[in-house]
Amino acid sequence: MDKDYILNHIDDFSAQQLFEFISQGIVTLQELRKTENLDATKRNAIVALQTAGEREDNAAWEQARYGNETSLRDYITRFPAGIHVAEARQRIDDLENQRRNILAQKQGILDNIRRNPNSYSPNAIKVFLNNRTFTEAELRDYCGIPQSAINNLDNINPLHLDLGATPDTIPDGYTEVYFWGYKGSGKTCALGAILQMAQQKKYLNLASGEGYDYATQIKNIFSNNHNADDFLPAPTPLESNQYLPFTLTKPNESKSRSVSLIEVSGEIFLCFAKKIAGKQFPTQAHENTFNSLEKFLRTRNRKIHFFFIDYGRENRRDDNGYTQSDYLAAASTYFDNNKVFEKTTDAIFVVLTKSDLMLDKDGNHISDDKRVEYAIEHLNGNNYGAFIETLKKHCKKYSINGGKLTVEPFSLGKVYFRDICDFDGSSAANIVEILMERIAGSKKSIFDVFNK
């Protein structure tokens, strides 16, 4: 029924029919009145019906206004010319926009996890799952997260490390291996992985002493059972250097390699920065740590240095306004001024941790055979160039590493949600073999010192 026909045949329709035409939005009461063919009786009846209809309209709107999109659409269907149709349509538009935003946010979160499974903490992942931002199936199928990692979200139990006291002196005659790295660089986990792989190869013997508990604990973080069920320790604010003595001996080998491993406190880089800036150390503990390290570096023992740099840190500023590269630059200046590598250094290695997170320009993860190439590119392109050039200069000047600096990409395997690890010991095994190759075997053992 079109408008013109209705307006030309008003007398043919009852008040109820005309009211329905008005309710359907075909005509308005004002348009009917303008024809001057709408008598008062029909007009009053239509007004009465409209009043009753408004009450029904308002009641229906009260039920629909706080409902979902379906209830809003049902209201519009029942009252196409209703009082609240414009508001109902606006609410539907708002819900559609909200749904699009949620879908876009969801896709962004899933893309982040797919690109870097450590983008969010375990608690954040549990919140996303609980509020249905995404499902376990989407984590598995789209992001590549194994079910074992998802199952262990509620089982995370970070180890509390038992830190040993640092000795005043290091025994003479044994190779000192230094693990350098700013806080959070991953050197503690790397050390645990290396000790674990040395044990698996049946090379490792830990010496008794203050560092025995610590070495045993970090070694046993990793199970190498091909499940995401190893839990990384919480970051520990170490203000002292950790000292771990051990030997590496191949099965049926008569000579052993005695190692005095010093895990240098991450706070030492703040000490370098303060020293170069001519400022006081933050605390007495910092000064004690710095002084003990200087004493170690002056020994006559042969030395190997590993510098751990965190790929995942992205060189962001810390609370002091310094970046990881700033601290390394300060360390470079200190090494230069004090000729740290001049006489006793046999090897220097730069270790890029979390190298499994490296991506190419298309956002694809780097294959194992290209990690060295991309690690070098990353270090040169993210403000680490000055530090790398300083180390290269020392290698050439003091004939270290045959005059060349070596970069080692390092990975613990797959780490999920920052805390859960599916351990792969191949990177750690490479460093174990470096130690086996670069440290000379001797019939005299560090155990001879500790057993006196």
N, C-alpha and C positions, 0 to 999 in steps of 0.2 A: 504494500500500500504506500503510494507516494504522497508527498505533502500537498501538491496541487489538487489531487483528487479529494483528499480529506477536506481541504479548505473550501472546495466547491460543492461539497455534499454534506455539510455539517448537520443538516436536518435529518439525514439518513442514519446518523450514528447516535447511539445512546451516550449518556454521560459517562458510563463505565468504559465504553469503547474509546471515547475521546481521552479520558484519563490515561488509558493504557498507551494510546499513541503518544501522549505527552511523556509518560514514563519511559517509553522506548526511545525518546529523543527525536521522534519524527517531526513533531510540531511543538509549539509552546502555547500556553494559555493566552499569552499576549497576542500571538498571531491569530488564534481563533477569535478573539474579541475584536480585532481590527476588521474582520469581515462583516461585523455587525449582524451576523446571522446566528450568533450564539445567544440564546435566550437566557434570562436570569435564572430560571430553574436549573437548566443544565450547568450554568456557570457556578451556581452555589453548590450543586452536587459535586462538580469537579473539584472545587476548593475543599469541600469536606473530605473527599477521597484523598486529595493531596495532603491534607493535614494528617489523616490517618497513615498515609504512605510515608510521610516524613518521620512519624514515630517508628514505623517499622524499619525505615531506612537507618535511622539513628541507632536503633537496637541492633540491627545487623552489623553496622559499622563498629559498634562497641565490641562485638565478638571478633570481628575481622582485623581490627587495627593493630592488635598485639600478636596476631597469628603469623603464620608463614606465608610464603608467596602464593600458595594454593588458596588459602582462605581469602587473600586479597583479590585474587582473580575471580573467585566465586562471588564475592560481593559485587564486582563490576558486572558480572554476567547477570545477576539478579536485579541490579539497579543501574542499567547502562547510562541513565541520565540522573543518577543519584546525587545527593548533596555532597558526598565525599569522594566522588570518582576521581577528581583531580589529585587529591591527597593519596588515594589508593595507588594511582598510577605512579606518583612520585616515589612512594614507598617501594613499589616493585622495582623501579629504576635503581633506587638505592641498594636494594638487596642484590640486584644483578651486578651492580658495580662492586659491591662488597665481595660477592662470590668470585668475580674476575680477579679482584685484588688478592683474595685468599689463594686462588689457584696460582696466580703469578708468584706470590710469596712462597707457596709450597714448592713450586718448580725451582725457584731460586735456592731454597734450602736444600732440596734434593741435588741440585747441580753442584752446590758447594760441597756436599758430602761426597758426591761422586768424584769430584776433582781432588778433594783433600778430606779423607775420612776423619781427620782430627779438627775439622772446622768447629765442632761443638763438643761440649763436655758431656759426660754420661748423664748428668742430671737434666741437661737441656734436651738430649735425645729422649729421655723418659717422658718429659713434659710433652714433647711433640707427639709421641706415641699415645699418651694418655688422652690428649685432646683431639686425636685423630687428624692432626696436621698431615701425617702420612702413616702408612701401615708397615708392619714388618716385611710384608711381601715386597713393597716398594724399596725398602732398604736393601733387601737381598737382590731383587731382580734388576733394579735400575742403578743402584749405587754400588753394587758388588760387595756389600757387607756380609760376611759369613754368618750363618745362624749361631755359631758358637760365640761370636762376639755379642750378638743381640741377647743370647741367653745369659751372658755373664754381666749384663748391665747392673744387676742387683747383687752381684757377688764380689764386687771390687773391694779388695782389702789391701791397701798399700802397705808395704813393709816399712816398719820403723827401723832405720839403720842404726846400728851400734857403732858409733864413731870411735876409733882408737886415738890414743894420744900420739902426737908427733915426736919422734926422738930428737935429741939435741944434735946428734951426729949420725952420719951414714958410714957404714963400714967401708974401709979402703979395699980396692981391688975388684969391685963388682960394678957392672954396668948400671948406670942410673938412667931410668926411662921416665921422662917427664910428660905428663898429660896436662896440657894447657887448654884453657877454654873459659870463656866468660860464663856467668851464671846462666843455667838453662841451655848450654850448648850441647848437652847430651853426653858429656865425657864419662859421667858416672855409669850410665847405662852401657855405654860402649865398653868401659872397663869390665863390667860384669859379663858382657857378652864374650869378650876376649878370654877372660878366665874360664868361662863355661866351655868354650871351644878348645882351649888348651887342655882342659880336663877330659873332654870327649876324645881328644887325640892321645890321651894318656901321657901327656908331657908334663903336667902341672904337679908341683909339690909346694904347698904353702908353708912358710916358716912360722914358727911359734912367735908370739909377741902381741903387741897392742893392736896391730892391724888384722889379726887372724879372723876375728868375728866379722869384721866389716867385709873382708875379702870373701869369706864363706857366704855371707848373706847376699851380696850383689851377684856372686857367681850363680847362686841358686834361684835367682829371679827367673831365669830362662830355662824352659823345659825341652824345647825343640821337639815337641810331639805333634807338630803340624795342626794344632788347634789354637784358636784365639782365646787362650785362658791363662796367659801370663800377665801379671799386673805390675806396671811400672811404679817405682817408688815415688812418693811425693817429693817435690824439690826441697832440698835441705840447705838452709842458709849456712854454708860452711864458712867459717872464718879462720880455719886452720888447714894446713896441708895434710893430706892423708898419706901415710907411708906403708907400703905393702912389699915385704920381701918374699920372694919365691924363686924356685928354680924351674927351668924348662929342660926336660931330658927326653929324648926319643927312647922308645922301648929298646932294650938290649944295647943302649949306648953307654959307654963308660964315662964320657964327659958330660957335664951339665952346664947350663947357662944360668948364672946367678944374676937375678934382677933385683935391683932396688927401685921399685916403682913409686914415683911421687905424683899423686893426684893433686895438682896445684889448685888451691882455693880460687874460685871464680872472683873472690873479692880482691885478689892480687892485682887485677886489672884496674880496679878503682885506685889501688895504691900507686900503680904506675902513673895514672892520670894525675893524682895529687902530687906525686913526686916531681913530674915534669912541670906542673903548674906552680911549683914552689909553695904548696899548701900543706897543712898538717893532715895526718891521717884521721879518719873519722873517730876511731876508738883505739885503745891500747891493744886490743886483740888484733886489729889490722897491722899495727906496728910490729907486734910479735911475729905475726905470720910473714910479714915482709922480711924481717931480720933473719928468720930461720931459713927462708928460701935463699936469701943472699949467701948464707953460710953454706948451704947445699951446693949452690952453683959454683962456689970457689974450690970444691974438692978436686982431687986429681983423678977421680974416676972418669972413665969414658962415659959419654952421655948421648942419648938419643931423645929427640924432642918431637912430640906429636902436638900439633895445634888444631884443636877442634873448633870448627865454625858451624853454626846452626843455619842450615838452608832455610828452615821454616820461620826464622825470626824476622826476615825481610828488613833487617837493618833499621828497626824502629828505635826511636828515642826512649830512654828509660826515665826514671824520676829525677835523675841528675842532669837530664838534657843531653846525655851522651848516647851515641849509637854503638852497636857492636864494633863497627869499623873504627870509630873514634878510640875505643879502648885498645884495639889492636894497633892503631897508629901510635898511641902513647907507649905501648909495649915495645914497638919497633924503635922508638927514640931511646928508650931505656936500654935495650939490647945494644944499640949503636954506641951509646955513651959509655957503657960498661964492658964492652967487648965480650959479651956473654958466650959467644960461639967461637972465640978465637983459638983456644988451645985444646979443648977436650971433647968437642962435639964430633961424633961420627956420622950422624944422619939427622935430617930434618924432614918432617912430613906434615903436610896440611891435610886434615881430614874433614871433609864436608859431610856432616851428619844429616840424617833425614833425606838422603839423596833419592830415596824412592818417591819423594814428592815432586821431583823435578819434572817440568812440563816443557814441551816444545812450543813453538809459536802458534800451533793449532790447538793447544790445550791437551795434547796427548802425553801420557807418561813416557818417560825416556826408557828405552830398553837398556839392559845391563851393559851391553857392549859399547854403548855411546855415553855412558855416565861420566867417564873421565873427561871427555870432550866438553860436555855440557857443564860439568863442575868447574872446569877452568874458565869457561865463558861466563858462568855466574859470578865467580870470584873477581874476574876482571871488570865485570859490568855493574857491580853493586858497591862501589866505593871501597873495595878491599884491595884495589890495585897497588896502592902505596905500600901496604903491609906485605903483599906478595912480592913486590919488587925488592923490598928490603931483605926478605929471606933469600931471594934468588942471588942478591948481591953477596950475602954472607956465604952462600954455598960456593960461589965462584971464588971469592977472596980466600976462603980457608979450605978449599978443595973438599967440601962436604958433598956427599952424594955424587961424587964425580963431577962436581960443579953444577949440578942441576937440582932444582926443587921438584919434589914429587908430590902430586895431589892424589889422595885416596878418597873416592866416594864411599860413604859408609851408610849402611842401613841395618836396622834391627830386624828387618823383615817387614811385616805389615802391622802398623799400629792403628788402632781404631779408637776414636773418641778420647784420644790423648792418654788413656790409661791402660788399654787392653792390647796385648801384643800376641801376634802369631809369629813366633821367632823363626828367623832364617839366619843361620850362623855363617853364611858364606863370606860376608864382609869381615866379620870378626876373625874368621879362619885366615883370611889374607894377612891381617895384621899379626896374627900368631906366627905365620911363616916368615914375615918380615923380621920379627924378633929372633926367630931361629936362625935366620940367615945372617943378620947383622951383629949378633952377639956371639963372641967366641966362646967355645966350650972349654971347660977347665976341670981338672980332677979335684981342684980345691972348690969347695962349695960354700955358699952363704950360710948353710946349716952349720958349718964348722964354727962360724962366729956366734950364732945364736945358741949353740949347744955348749959353749964354754961355761 
